[in-house]
Amino acid sequence: CSHTIHKPMSVFTMGFGSPHNDRLLTMIADAGDGLYNFIRGADDIPVAFASCIGGLLSVTAQNAVLRLQADTATSRILTIAAGTPVGGVTPVDGPDGKQTASVPLRDFYSDEQRDVLVTVALTALSIEPVHYRTQALELSLEFYNVVAGRMGDADGCVCCRAQRQRERTRGS
């Protein structure tokens, strides 16, 4: 599905009986940050609607934004791909030698997980130690915690270990 929805809403889809395109309905629901439900028959309609309404009621975090920051002396953000309708996010170089990017993740349902794929280029290290640990990215997540009724946040980092090769062995 090449069209995405850029409004703070969700689209839920339902397929009734067997003659429907469940793949298309799933893609529409995914693009609309919602869920797809299969309805076998008329008796399953109330359960499907309850599932949608229950899903709306089980939102635990709203307006989540993942912020990434790279120190351009050690790493650069090349690409960011989020499993949300936002598409690619372009990092911005700041005057302080930091590269930043914000990924809007929108709402999270209870126990939901999301993947964000970030391609990072590490700069060449000209250091003497054989082992070196460097921080590739700083991460922060900001969201409205629906359960607590206030803003919430979390932070962390992505560190990489580099091992410099002292010798090369030639095989025959």
C-alpha positions in Angstrom: 0.0 0.0 0.0 1.8 3.2 -1.2 -0.6 5.6 0.5 -0.2 6.5 4.1 -2.3 8.3 6.6 -0.7 11.3 8.3 -3.4 12.1 10.8 -3.6 10.9 14.5 -6.2 8.3 13.8 -6.4 4.5 13.2 -8.0 2.5 10.4 -9.4 -0.9 11.3 -10.5 -3.3 8.6 -12.8 -6.3 8.6 -13.2 -9.1 6.1 -16.5 -10.9 6.0 -16.6 -14.5 4.9 -14.1 -16.1 2.6 -14.4 -14.1 -0.7 -12.3 -11.1 0.4 -8.7 -10.0 0.0 -7.2 -10.4 3.5 -3.8 -9.3 2.3 -5.1 -6.0 1.1 -7.2 -5.4 4.2 -4.2 -6.2 6.4 -2.0 -3.7 4.4 -4.7 -1.0 4.8 -5.0 -1.6 8.5 -1.2 -1.6 8.9 -0.9 1.7 6.9 -3.7 3.2 9.1 -2.0 2.0 12.3 -5.0 -0.2 13.1 -5.9 -3.9 13.0 -7.5 -6.4 10.6 -10.2 -8.7 11.7 -11.6 -11.8 9.9 -15.4 -12.4 10.4 -16.5 -15.9 9.5 -20.2 -15.2 9.9 -22.9 -12.9 11.3 -22.3 -14.4 14.8 -18.7 -13.1 14.8 -19.6 -9.5 14.1 -20.1 -8.4 17.7 -16.8 -10.0 18.7 -14.9 -8.2 15.9 -16.3 -4.8 16.9 -15.5 -5.5 20.5 -12.0 -6.3 19.5 -11.7 -3.0 17.7 -13.2 -1.0 20.6 -11.1 -3.0 23.1 -8.0 -2.2 21.0 -8.9 1.5 21.2 -9.3 1.2 24.9 -6.0 -0.6 25.4 -3.8 2.3 24.1 -1.1 2.7 26.7 1.1 5.3 25.1 0.2 8.2 22.8 2.1 10.4 20.4 5.4 8.5 21.0 8.5 10.0 19.3 11.8 8.3 19.1 14.8 10.7 19.0 18.2 9.6 17.7 21.4 11.5 18.1 24.8 10.6 16.7 28.1 12.3 17.5 29.5 12.9 14.0 33.1 12.4 15.3 32.3 8.7 15.9 29.2 7.8 13.8 26.7 9.1 11.2 23.1 8.1 10.7 22.7 7.0 7.1 19.1 5.8 6.9 16.1 5.3 9.2 13.2 3.0 8.4 10.3 2.7 10.8 7.5 0.2 10.6 5.0 3.1 10.6 3.3 5.1 7.9 5.9 7.9 8.4 8.3 6.4 5.9 12.0 7.4 5.9 13.3 10.1 8.2 16.1 12.4 7.2 18.7 13.1 9.9 19.7 16.8 10.5 23.3 17.9 11.1 23.5 20.4 14.0 26.2 23.1 14.6 27.3 21.2 17.7 28.7 18.3 15.7 25.6 16.2 16.5 23.3 14.6 14.0 19.7 14.2 15.1 16.5 12.6 13.8 13.0 12.3 15.2 10.8 9.3 14.3 7.1 9.7 15.1 5.8 6.4 16.3 2.3 7.6 17.3 0.2 5.4 19.6 1.1 2.1 21.2 -1.3 -0.6 22.3 -0.7 -2.7 25.4 2.3 -5.1 24.9 2.9 -3.8 21.4 6.5 -3.7 20.0 7.8 -1.7 17.0 11.0 -2.1 15.0 13.0 0.9 13.8 15.9 0.0 11.5 18.8 2.5 11.6 21.8 2.3 9.4 24.9 3.8 11.0 28.3 4.4 9.6 31.1 4.3 12.2 34.2 6.4 11.5 37.6 4.8 11.2 39.4 4.6 14.6 43.1 5.3 14.7 43.7 4.1 18.2 46.3 1.8 19.7 44.2 -0.5 21.9 43.1 -3.8 20.4 39.6 -3.4 21.8 37.6 -0.2 21.7 34.0 0.6 22.7 32.3 3.5 21.2 28.8 5.0 21.5 27.1 4.9 18.1 23.7 6.5 19.0 21.9 8.1 21.9 18.2 7.3 22.0 15.3 8.9 23.8 11.6 8.0 23.6 9.0 10.5 24.7 5.3 9.7 24.9 2.1 10.4 26.8 1.6 7.6 29.4 -2.2 7.0 29.2 -2.2 4.7 32.3 -0.4 7.3 34.5 -2.0 10.3 32.9 1.2 12.1 32.4 4.2 12.4 30.0 6.7 9.6 30.1 10.2 9.1 28.7 13.0 6.5 28.4 16.5 6.8 27.1 19.5 4.6 26.2 22.4 4.2 23.9 23.6 1.9 21.2 27.3 1.0 21.8 29.6 -0.8 19.4 32.8 -2.7 20.1 35.5 -2.4 17.5 38.4 -4.8 17.4 41.4 -3.7 15.4 43.3 -6.5 13.7 47.0 -6.5 14.6 48.2 -9.1 12.1 46.9 -10.8 9.1 47.6 -14.4 8.4 48.0 -15.6 4.9 46.7 -18.9 3.9 48.1 -20.9 1.0 
